[in-house]
Amino acid sequence: MKKKVDLTNASWAKSEMSNGGDNCLEVAFVDGVVALRDSVDVGDPDAPVLIVSRKDYELFTMSVRAGQQNLLP
């Protein structure tokens, strides 16, 4: 998805299962899209951020919850 998204005020969240660690995927719902980043990159303004549509994110997470085997290692 090619969309310029301002992440300045993004509210990032990570799984409650992360136990507060910094080796997690973080997610932010911003401007109608979903931003994903590695929690080790917090504070790095040049770190990569993946932007996906909300629909794509919903389909992906629904497939993982349903146990779609080809989405898991």
N, C-alpha and C positions, 0 to 999 in steps of 0.2 A: 504494500500500500504506500503510495506516495502522497503524503500529507504532512505539511509543516505544523507541528504541534508545540505549543508553548508549555513546557514542563516546569516552569519556574515555581508555580504554586501547587504542583501535583502532590497529592496525598498518597504516598506509597504504602503498600501493605504487603506482608509476607505471611506465610502459613503459620498458624499457631503451633504446628508440629516442628518448627525450626528451632525451638528452645532458645530464641534470641541470638542464634548464630549468624555468621555473615557468609554462609555458603548456601544461599537460597535464591529463589526466583522471587522478585518483587513485582507487584502489579499496581497500576494506577489507572483509574477510569477518568479520562480527560477529554473534554471537547468532543464527545460522541465516539471516541475510539478507546482502545486499550493499549497502554504502554507497558512493556516488560523489560526488566533489567536484572542483571546479576547483583546481588546485594553486596558483593565485594567491591563494586564500583561506586558505592555511595560516596558522594562528595567529589567525584571526578566529572567535571563538566564535559569532557571529551569522550566519556565512556559510551559504548554503543547502547542504543535503546531500540527495541523492536516495537514497531507500531502495527497493530492489526485492527481490523474492524471488530466492533462489538459482537456482531453475528458470528464471525470466524472464531472468536474467543469462546463464545457460548457453545458452538458446535464442537470445538476441540475439547473443552472441559467436560461436556456431556459424554463424548466418546471415551474419554479416560475413565470417568465414573462408571460407565457401562462395561468397562473391561476390554475395550477394543485392543486386542493383543499387538497389532502392528504399530501402535503408538507407544508401546513400552519396551524397554530393553530386554 
